[in-house]
Amino acid sequence: MEQNLNLTAEAMSDSDERMKETLALSSEAERDRDKSMSDSDSEDEAQQNLQIESLQTELVTNPSNYDAHLQYIRLLRRMGDVDKLSRAREAMSELFPLSPTMWRQWIKDELSLNTAARPEAFSRILKLYERGVFDYLSVSLWCDYINFVQEFDPMVRQFSPTGISKARDLFESALTAAGLHVAEGSKIWEAYKKYEQDILLTFDDTDEQAKEKQVQRIRSLFHRQLSVPLAGMSSTITAYKTWEMEQGSLQDVESIDLVDIYPHVAASYQKALEMYNARFHLEEQILSPNISDSERLQHYMNYLKFEQSSGMPARIQVLYERAITDFPITPDLWLDCTRNLDNTLKVGNIVSNVYSRATKNCPWVGELWVRYMLSLERGHASEKDLSEIFEKSLLCTFSTLDEYLDLFLTRVDGLRRRMASSSEEDLEYKIIRETFQRASDYLSPYLKNTEGLLHLHAYWARLETKLGKDITAARGVWENCLKLCGSMLESWTGYIAMEVELGHINEARSIYKRCYSKRFSGTGSEDICQSWLRFEREFGKLEDFDHALHKVTPRMDELKLFRMQQESKSAEESEKNTKRNAREKRKLGSDITEEQSPSKRFRDVGNPKKAPEENKYHVQNISQVTKVEGVNWKNTKIDDNPSEQQFSHEKNRGYSDQCTAFLSNLHPTANYEHIRNFFSDVGGIVAIRILHDKFTGKSRGLAYVDFLDEEHLAAAIAKNRLKLIGKKLSIARSDPKRGGRESSNPKTLTEHADATNHSSQKASGSKETDDTYKGDVKDVKFSSRKPGNDNIQLKGKNTFAVPRNVRPLGFTTNKPKAEEGDEKPKSNEEFRKIFIR
């Protein structure tokens, strides 16, 4: 047994040793892990310190970097550096408004570090809440503010008269700010009613008068809430009826109608319910989580228009505040919001407070600063406040220099008005002069020879004479203006006008002598000369007028000659441009190259070397061409005597080697498919060209059909007088290879001539040509045929829509005899009958 005990002891000893080793290894591992975590934390801390130093440097050089402020505060909060964190938040709050979330974080941190029951901590946190609800509209922050006061203010918590008065003032401020918030305003109403009901519970049953007064206060709160369109109105009316039943005013919530007891309350509730229903879809739009920011902003603008149509300023302002909370850096919202306040309230702390927030959110908008200063002036703000806002505005960066100029002028306007009033006797003119000087020094390098800088100096000089009573200073202002804007006529005339207004004729005359020979833009040089003569006529002696006339006359002659030269040069350039444009148009008309016709491309298949690669046309079945294109024609010049009109035609590259049929009396609706189907039994079609009117685009009833050979052409002509879409079709031979000579087929000649005359007469009356065929054929020239000469002399530039190179009807000289097999030529009367059908 002892042996067993010894073995057990040894085993236990071995076990203890193993346990000790395990514990030692575990402790070592834990130390290694702690050391590793400590090293990692040290590295993170070192990296964070580097980031903090970098952000501190950035904020020193660029304090308006909003993102740098956010990152700096976030890092300090993570590291727990309370003092630096508080200073960083204060620095950011000086420059920018903080979001409700940032204010709640700040207050939460303060509450975790300090006991709110301590007076100094309570006072500090209370001020943070006041600043937070000032920046943006937030119902949640208002509720936190109210709960904080109820919890940590002993007087409010104990329902002392002073505490009750303080709490009621806070609730009324919250209702003014957010009580009309349709979606969340009921939270403040409910908190207010609950507080008043808690007060009711503190009264003794013996004090019936005080108790009844408190009941009436709660009832009044219910009535006020029921008259406001808010979410959850049905639950509010139910709660009110229940409360009235508890007070003994109602026997049954369901059966008793509110109209029977408080008809005015029922009417107000019904009106508020209708208002809420009218706004329900607008509320859904701005609160929808599935829309973009641009869509939400547009919904806000639509909602604002709706509220503005109702004309309730308080409700409009609350909606503006909601939109601004969601879109704090949208200038148009702030401009519209402040404009609305200027039109409704005009003066008061509310307006100035909104402008203060607007310039914090959008400091780059100069118009907001200008209107801010005007608002302060309307509210009779002190000179110190106005000067402070003006200096702040100059520290901002605006997009245009005109915004800086507007700020300076607004500041001067305010100083001038305040100085003119009897209440500001201590305001000296030197402040106005200093402001003008600052504006001139700042803007002159950038606004030389501009109306803005001229207006600034003219205004300055006038105030020097009117308020400063210093003529010498006024002249100095104008002299400085001439250095900066001397090329502007208005600078000199403004200077002269001041001297004339003050009765200083000699000084005005001396200015005329300085500037009459200067060159100004437009007619400024002539205007200043004529102005000098008019000045001497009205104010000077005869000697002065003669002297001015002696000086001005050569100058006027010089200017007149210069202007004539400029006009002549301009006319020559205009004429050159006109001729150049005409040459370019002619060149464009003669050199234009169009896509090769199908028949030409078809011929080039056999000889690919003659055509470029892009113009090769591959045909699998030469008897069928699925794509056909037209030929463009250009109009001839028409002589005064129509009987002497001659037409000539240049050989067409694309169709000179083909057998072509001329079709007339086509139905207006006939297209390429109809013609191809009409000749389907003939076959061999290479191309179809239908003539269209240029302006109307309608068919002229004329067409050309190219065939592969004479056999197919003869078969096509054999279908003459057959109907196509209900009209008898006239088919004749067209031979472009004959050039200026007559066709060997009299019938073809007469039909071509008649059709050509028909088209040309129509075109000469209506100026119609066919755009479809422009460019495929070169310009055709026109001339009158001399008697006894078979050759046609080509003259002129354009011809009108000559379908083939044929002569008009009436020329019988040297007409060749008809060949065997040709048809007998038709007379003009026969052709007329054909076209009349």
Disulfide bonds with the S-S distance in Angstrom:
none
